[in-house]
Amino acid sequence: MERVEDLVSQFTHHLVTIKEELNRILWTRHDLENFSVIIADRFKGVDEISFSRIKGIDNTYMYLDDETVIPLHRVMEIRMKGNTIWSRATRKRS
């Protein structure tokens, strides 16, 4: 029988928050032009933003180069070269 700690570790190991994934890409990748963020926009519906426009992330918001501030709960997907690598629906890396 598995210990509870082992089960929790296995479960949480695969779940990745949007903040963790955004920061991982921003701080470890040098090819940001290959990445984009899909957000739910109140006016446009869905919008795609290039990672190269992201200037910062905190616990609640994503800050863009034109001083736009986007709440992290609006991020639906992260894509690399058009392929989804993180989705809010699964909160897992692909």
DSSP file with accessible surface (Angstrom, degrees, kcal/mol):
  #  RESIDUE AA STRUCTURE BP1 BP2  ACC     N-H-->O    O-->H-N    N-H-->O    O-->H-N    TCO  KAPPA ALPHA  PHI   PSI    X-CA   Y-CA   Z-CA
    1    1 A M              0   0  239      0, 0.0     2,-0.2     0, 0.0     0, 0.0   0.000 360.0 360.0 360.0 134.8    0.0    0.0    0.0
    2    2 A E        -     0   0  103      1,-0.1     2,-0.1     2,-0.0     3,-0.0  -0.485 360.0-113.7 -79.4 148.8    1.3    3.4   -1.0
    3    3 A R     >  -     0   0  150     -2,-0.2     4,-1.9     1,-0.1     3,-0.3  -0.452  22.5-119.8 -76.0 152.2    1.9    6.2    1.6
    4    4 A V  H  > S+     0   0  103      1,-0.2     4,-2.7     2,-0.2     5,-0.3   0.903 113.9  57.3 -59.2 -40.4   -0.3    9.3    1.4
    5    5 A E  H  > S+     0   0  118      1,-0.2     4,-2.4     2,-0.2    -1,-0.2   0.890 105.7  50.3 -60.1 -38.7    2.8   11.4    0.9
    6    6 A D  H  > S+     0   0   67     -3,-0.3     4,-2.3     2,-0.2    -1,-0.2   0.909 111.1  48.2 -67.2 -40.7    3.8    9.4   -2.2
    7    7 A L  H  X S+     0   0   82     -4,-1.9     4,-2.3     2,-0.2    -2,-0.2   0.923 112.5  48.1 -65.1 -44.1    0.3    9.7   -3.7
    8    8 A V  H  X S+     0   0   80     -4,-2.7     4,-3.0     1,-0.2     5,-0.3   0.929 111.3  51.5 -62.6 -43.4    0.3   13.5   -3.1
    9    9 A S  H  X S+     0   0   72     -4,-2.4     4,-1.8    -5,-0.3    -2,-0.2   0.921 110.5  47.9 -60.5 -43.6    3.7   13.8   -4.6
   10   10 A Q  H  X S+     0   0   99     -4,-2.3     4,-0.7     2,-0.2    -1,-0.2   0.914 115.2  45.7 -63.8 -41.1    2.7   11.9   -7.7
   11   11 A F  H >X S+     0   0  140     -4,-2.3     3,-0.7     1,-0.2     4,-0.7   0.955 116.9  41.1 -68.6 -50.8   -0.4   14.0   -8.1
   12   12 A T  H 3< S+     0   0   75     -4,-3.0     3,-0.4     1,-0.2    -1,-0.2   0.766 101.4  72.2 -74.4 -21.7    1.1   17.4   -7.6
   13   13 A H  H 3< S+     0   0  139     -4,-1.8    -1,-0.2    -5,-0.3    -2,-0.2   0.864 102.7  42.3 -60.2 -33.2    4.2   16.6   -9.6
   14   14 A H  H << S+     0   0  106     -3,-0.7     2,-0.4    -4,-0.7    79,-0.4   0.666  95.6  88.3 -90.9 -18.0    2.2   16.8  -12.8
   15   15 A L     <  -     0   0   65     -4,-0.7     2,-0.4    -3,-0.4    77,-0.2  -0.715  56.8-174.0 -85.3 130.4    0.1   19.9  -12.0
   16   16 A V        -     0   0   10     75,-2.9     2,-0.1    -2,-0.4    -3,-0.0  -0.987  17.6-134.5-127.8 126.5    1.8   23.1  -13.0
   17   17 A T     >  -     0   0   60     -2,-0.4     4,-2.3     1,-0.1     5,-0.2  -0.380  23.5-117.2 -75.0 158.8    0.4   26.6  -12.2
   18   18 A I  H  > S+     0   0   13      1,-0.2     4,-2.8     2,-0.2     5,-0.3   0.901 116.0  54.4 -62.6 -39.0    0.3   29.2  -14.9
   19   19 A K  H  > S+     0   0   70      1,-0.2     4,-2.4     2,-0.2     5,-0.2   0.936 109.0  47.8 -60.9 -45.2    2.7   31.4  -12.9
   20   20 A E  H  > S+     0   0  104      1,-0.2     4,-2.4     2,-0.2    -1,-0.2   0.927 114.5  45.7 -61.5 -43.9    5.3   28.5  -12.7
   21   21 A E  H  X S+     0   0    1     -4,-2.3     4,-2.2     2,-0.2     5,-0.2   0.917 112.6  49.1 -70.4 -41.9    5.0   27.8  -16.4
   22   22 A L  H  X S+     0   0    0     -4,-2.8     4,-2.7     1,-0.2     5,-0.2   0.948 115.0  45.1 -60.8 -47.3    5.3   31.4  -17.5
   23   23 A N  H  X S+     0   0   40     -4,-2.4     4,-2.5    -5,-0.3     5,-0.2   0.897 109.3  55.9 -65.2 -38.8    8.3   32.0  -15.3
   24   24 A R  H  X S+     0   0   80     -4,-2.4     4,-1.4    -5,-0.2     5,-0.2   0.943 113.4  41.0 -58.7 -45.1   10.0   28.8  -16.4
   25   25 A I  H  X S+     0   0    0     -4,-2.2     4,-2.0     1,-0.2     3,-0.3   0.943 114.9  50.6 -69.8 -46.2    9.7   29.8  -20.0
   26   26 A L  H  < S+     0   0   31     -4,-2.7    -1,-0.2     1,-0.2    -2,-0.2   0.865 119.2  36.4 -59.6 -37.5   10.7   33.5  -19.4
   27   27 A W  H  < S+     0   0  205     -4,-2.5    -1,-0.2    -5,-0.2    -2,-0.2   0.621 125.4  34.4 -96.5 -11.6   13.8   32.6  -17.4
   28   28 A T  H  < S+     0   0   80     -4,-1.4     2,-0.4    -3,-0.3    -3,-0.2   0.613 100.9  75.9-118.3 -14.2   15.1   29.5  -19.1
   29   29 A R     <  -     0   0   85     -4,-2.0     3,-0.2    -5,-0.2    -1,-0.0  -0.791  44.7-172.9-105.0 144.4   14.3   29.9  -22.8
   30   30 A H  S    S+     0   0  183     -2,-0.4     3,-0.2     1,-0.1    -1,-0.1   0.381  80.3  69.7-108.3   0.2   16.2   32.2  -25.3
   31   31 A D    >   +     0   0   35      1,-0.2     3,-2.3     2,-0.1     4,-0.2  -0.376  52.9 150.5-113.7  51.5   13.7   31.6  -28.1
   32   32 A L  G >   +     0   0   38      1,-0.3     3,-2.0    -3,-0.2    19,-0.6   0.759  62.7  72.8 -59.3 -24.5   10.7   33.5  -26.7
   33   33 A E  G 3  S+     0   0  131      1,-0.3    -1,-0.3    -3,-0.2    48,-0.1   0.722  91.3  59.8 -64.3 -17.0    9.5   34.4  -30.2
   34   34 A N  G <  S+     0   0   48     -3,-2.3    47,-3.2    46,-0.1     2,-0.3   0.541  98.2  73.5 -84.7  -7.4    8.5   30.7  -30.6
   35   35 A F  E <   +A   80   0A   4     -3,-2.0    16,-2.4    45,-0.2    17,-0.4  -0.824  55.9 177.2-112.1 147.8    6.1   31.0  -27.6
   36   36 A S  E     -AB  79  50A  11     43,-2.4    43,-2.9    -2,-0.3     2,-0.4  -0.970  21.5-135.1-144.2 159.2    2.7   32.6  -27.2
   37   37 A V  E     -AB  78  49A   0     12,-2.9    12,-2.8    -2,-0.3     2,-0.6  -0.954  12.6-148.5-115.7 131.4    0.0   33.0  -24.6
   38   38 A I  E     -AB  77  48A  11     39,-2.9    38,-3.2    -2,-0.4    39,-1.5  -0.902  24.6-176.6-100.2 122.9   -3.7   32.6  -25.4
   39   39 A I  E     -AB  75  47A   5      8,-2.8     8,-2.3    -2,-0.6     2,-0.7  -0.878  32.7-119.5-120.8 154.5   -5.9   34.7  -23.2
   40   40 A A  E     - B   0  46A  31     34,-2.5     2,-0.4    -2,-0.3     6,-0.3  -0.842  36.7-160.2 -87.4 113.2   -9.6   35.3  -22.7
   41   41 A D  E  >  - B   0  45A  39      4,-2.1     4,-1.6    -2,-0.7    -2,-0.0  -0.841  18.6-140.9-100.7 135.0  -10.1   38.9  -23.5
   42   42 A R  T  4 S+     0   0  179     -2,-0.4    -1,-0.1     1,-0.2     4,-0.0   0.785 101.7  27.6 -63.9 -26.9  -13.2   40.7  -22.3
   43   43 A F  T  4 S+     0   0  173      2,-0.1    -1,-0.2     1,-0.0     3,-0.1   0.817 128.8  35.5-105.2 -38.5  -13.5   42.6  -25.6
   44   44 A K  T  4 S-     0   0  144      1,-0.2     2,-1.2     3,-0.0    -2,-0.2   0.601  91.7-135.2 -92.8 -15.1  -11.9   40.5  -28.3
   45   45 A G  E  < S+B   41   0A  43     -4,-1.6    -4,-2.1     2,-0.0     2,-0.4  -0.694  81.0  14.4  94.8 -82.8  -13.0   37.0  -27.0
   46   46 A V  E    S-B   40   0A 104     -2,-1.2     2,-0.3    -6,-0.3    -6,-0.2  -0.981  71.7-177.0-127.9 138.4   -9.7   35.2  -27.4
   47   47 A D  E     -B   39   0A  43     -8,-2.3    -8,-2.8    -2,-0.4     2,-0.5  -0.976  17.8-142.2-136.0 148.1   -6.3   36.9  -28.1
   48   48 A E  E     -B   38   0A 101     -2,-0.3     2,-0.4   -10,-0.2   -10,-0.2  -0.950  17.8-169.4-112.6 129.5   -2.8   35.5  -28.7
   49   49 A I  E     -B   37   0A   4    -12,-2.8   -12,-2.9    -2,-0.5     2,-0.1  -0.969  22.4-122.4-122.4 131.0    0.2   37.4  -27.2
   50   50 A S  E >   -B   36   0A  40     -2,-0.4     3,-1.7   -14,-0.2     4,-0.3  -0.436  17.2-130.7 -69.2 140.5    3.8   36.7  -28.1
   51   51 A F  G >  S+     0   0    0    -16,-2.4     3,-1.8   -19,-0.6   -18,-0.2   0.798 104.2  71.4 -61.3 -29.0    6.0   35.8  -25.1
   52   52 A S  G 3  S+     0   0   58    -20,-0.4    -1,-0.3   -17,-0.4   -19,-0.1   0.711  92.5  58.6 -64.4 -15.1    8.5   38.4  -26.3
   53   53 A R  G <  S+     0   0   73     -3,-1.7    12,-1.9    11,-0.1     2,-0.5   0.605  81.6 101.5 -86.2 -13.7    6.0   41.1  -25.2
   54   54 A I  E <   +E   64   0B   9     -3,-1.8    10,-0.3    -4,-0.3     3,-0.1  -0.614  40.6 172.4 -78.6 124.3    5.9   39.8  -21.5
   55   55 A K  E     -     0   0B 142      8,-3.3     2,-0.3    -2,-0.5     9,-0.2   0.591  61.4  -7.0-106.1 -15.7    8.0   42.0  -19.3
   56   56 A G  E     -E   63   0B  21      7,-1.4     7,-3.0     2,-0.0     2,-0.3  -0.971  48.2-151.1-175.0 159.8    7.1   40.5  -15.9
   57   57 A I  E     +E   62   0B  28     -2,-0.3     5,-0.2     5,-0.2     2,-0.2  -0.996  16.6 172.2-136.3 137.4    5.0   38.2  -13.9
   58   58 A D        -     0   0   60      3,-2.4    14,-0.0    -2,-0.3    -2,-0.0  -0.616  56.3 -73.8-126.4-163.7    3.8   38.4  -10.2
   59   59 A N  S    S+     0   0  121     -2,-0.2   -40,-0.1     1,-0.2     3,-0.1   0.734 127.3  15.5 -66.0 -21.0    1.4   36.3   -8.2
   60   60 A T  S    S+     0   0   74      1,-0.2    12,-2.9    12,-0.1    13,-0.4   0.667 118.6  45.9-125.7 -27.0   -1.6   37.8   -9.9
   61   61 A Y  E     - F   0  71B  92     10,-0.3    -3,-2.4    11,-0.1     2,-0.4  -0.867  53.3-142.8-131.0 158.7   -0.7   39.6  -13.1
   62   62 A M  E     -EF  57  70B   0      8,-2.8     8,-2.9    -2,-0.3     2,-0.5  -0.968  25.0-149.4-114.6 131.4    1.3   39.5  -16.3
   63   63 A Y  E     -EF  56  69B  83     -7,-3.0    -8,-3.3    -2,-0.4    -7,-1.4  -0.896   9.8-156.2-109.9 129.1    2.8   42.8  -17.5
   64   64 A L  E >   -E   54   0B   9      4,-2.7     3,-1.8    -2,-0.5   -10,-0.2  -0.565  31.2-105.0-101.4 167.7    3.4   43.5  -21.2
   65   65 A D  T 3  S+     0   0   81    -12,-1.9   -11,-0.1     1,-0.3    -1,-0.1   0.687 118.9  55.4 -65.3 -19.9    5.8   45.9  -22.9
   66   66 A D  T 3  S-     0   0   87    -13,-0.2    -1,-0.3     2,-0.1     3,-0.1   0.168 123.5-101.4 -99.5  19.6    3.0   48.4  -23.6
   67   67 A E  S <  S+     0   0  176     -3,-1.8     2,-0.2     1,-0.3    -2,-0.1   0.536  73.1 149.4  72.3  11.3    2.1   48.7  -19.9
   68   68 A T        -     0   0   57      1,-0.0    -4,-2.7     2,-0.0     2,-0.5  -0.539  34.9-151.8 -70.1 138.9   -0.9   46.4  -20.4
   69   69 A V  E     -F   63   0B  71     -2,-0.2    -6,-0.2    -6,-0.2    -8,-0.0  -0.973  11.4-170.6-117.8 123.9   -1.7   44.4  -17.3
   70   70 A I  E     -F   62   0B  11     -8,-2.9    -8,-2.8    -2,-0.5     2,-0.1  -0.964  23.6-124.3-118.6 124.6   -3.4   41.0  -17.7
   71   71 A P  E >   -F   61   0B  29      0, 0.0     3,-1.8     0, 0.0   -10,-0.3  -0.417  20.4-129.5 -63.4 138.2   -4.7   39.0  -14.8
   72   72 A L  G >  S+     0   0   11    -12,-2.9     3,-1.8     1,-0.3   -11,-0.1   0.788 103.8  70.1 -62.4 -26.1   -3.2   35.5  -14.8
   73   73 A H  G 3  S+     0   0  120    -13,-0.4    -1,-0.3     1,-0.3   -12,-0.1   0.690  91.1  62.5 -67.5 -11.9   -6.7   33.9  -14.5
   74   74 A R  G <  S+     0   0   60     -3,-1.8   -34,-2.5   -35,-0.1     2,-0.5   0.598  77.4 103.2 -85.3 -12.1   -7.3   35.0  -18.1
   75   75 A V  E <   +A   39   0A   0     -3,-1.8   -36,-0.2    -4,-0.3     3,-0.1  -0.612  40.6 169.6 -75.0 122.2   -4.4   32.9  -19.5
   76   76 A M  E     +     0   0A  68    -38,-3.2    12,-2.7    -2,-0.5    13,-0.4   0.772  58.9   0.7-101.3 -36.0   -6.0   29.8  -21.1
   77   77 A E  E     -AC  38  87A  44    -39,-1.5   -39,-2.9    10,-0.2     2,-0.4  -0.988  49.8-143.2-150.9 157.9   -3.0   28.2  -22.9
   78   78 A I  E     -AC  37  86A   0      8,-2.2     7,-3.0    -2,-0.3     8,-1.5  -0.991  26.8-166.5-120.8 134.7    0.7   28.5  -23.7
   79   79 A R  E     -AC  36  84A  68    -43,-2.9   -43,-2.4    -2,-0.4     2,-0.5  -0.929  16.3-158.8-123.7 147.3    1.8   27.5  -27.1
   80   80 A M  E >  S-AC  35  83A  58      3,-2.7     3,-2.1    -2,-0.4   -45,-0.2  -0.993  86.1 -18.7-122.7 118.9    5.1   26.8  -28.7
   81   81 A K  T 3  S-     0   0  146    -47,-3.2    -1,-0.1    -2,-0.5   -46,-0.1   0.872 130.3 -51.3  51.4  40.5    5.2   27.1  -32.5
   82   82 A G  T 3  S+     0   0   49    -48,-0.3     2,-0.4     1,-0.2    -1,-0.3   0.312 115.0 114.3  86.1  -9.6    1.4   26.8  -32.5
   83   83 A N  E <  S-C   80   0A 113     -3,-2.1    -3,-2.7     1,-0.0     2,-0.3  -0.820  71.8-116.4 -98.7 133.6    1.3   23.6  -30.4
   84   84 A T  E     +C   79   0A  49     -2,-0.4    -5,-0.3    -5,-0.2     3,-0.1  -0.490  37.3 168.2 -69.5 124.0   -0.3   23.8  -27.0
   85   85 A I  E    S+     0   0A  27     -7,-3.0     9,-2.2     1,-0.4     2,-0.3   0.514  70.5  23.5-112.1 -13.1    2.3   23.0  -24.3
   86   86 A W  E     -CD  78  93A   0     -8,-1.5    -8,-2.2     7,-0.2     2,-0.4  -0.961  66.5-173.4-149.4 138.6    0.2   24.1  -21.2
   87   87 A S  E >>> -CD  77  92A  22      5,-0.7     4,-3.6    -2,-0.3     3,-0.6  -0.998  28.3-140.9-136.0 137.4   -3.6   24.3  -20.9
   88   88 A R  T 345S+     0   0   51    -12,-2.7   -11,-0.1    -2,-0.4    -1,-0.1   0.851 103.2  64.8 -61.8 -31.5   -5.7   25.6  -18.0
   89   89 A A  T 345S+     0   0   95    -13,-0.4    -1,-0.2     1,-0.2   -12,-0.1   0.877 122.9  15.0 -61.0 -37.2   -8.1   22.7  -18.6
   90   90 A T  T <45S-     0   0   76     -3,-0.6    -2,-0.2     2,-0.2    -1,-0.2   0.660  84.9-146.6-109.2 -23.0   -5.5   20.2  -17.6
   91   91 A R  T  <5 +     0   0  112     -4,-3.6   -75,-2.9     1,-0.2     2,-0.4   0.816  61.5 119.1  53.2  35.4   -2.8   22.3  -15.9
   92   92 A K  E   < -D   87   0A 104     -5,-0.5    -5,-0.7   -77,-0.2     2,-0.3  -0.944  69.9-114.4-127.2 150.0   -0.3   19.9  -17.3
   93   93 A R  E      D   86   0A 123    -79,-0.4    -7,-0.2    -2,-0.4    -8,-0.1  -0.597 360.0 360.0 -75.4 142.7    2.7   20.4  -19.6
   94   94 A S              0   0  117     -9,-2.2    -1,-0.0    -2,-0.3    -9,-0.0  -0.619 360.0 360.0 -93.0 360.0    2.3   18.5  -22.8
